[in-house]
């Protein structure tokens, strides 16, 4: 029997939402084992003077616990 856990993380990028997701998952992979997937819960942009300066995602990362 497998048991999974979900951890909520936020990641930011100056390139775009997809890059923020990639960076968040790459960082999560450094400390979490057996990542199975992620659900993008929220997306936000930070603006200065009418221009987008960064993209942020809040995501739920699912990983399977070791036996």
Secondary structure, DSSP 8 states (H G I E B T S, - for coil): ---EEEEEEEEEESS-HHHHHHHHHHHHHHH-SSEEEEEEEEEEEEEETTEEEEEEEEEEEEEE---
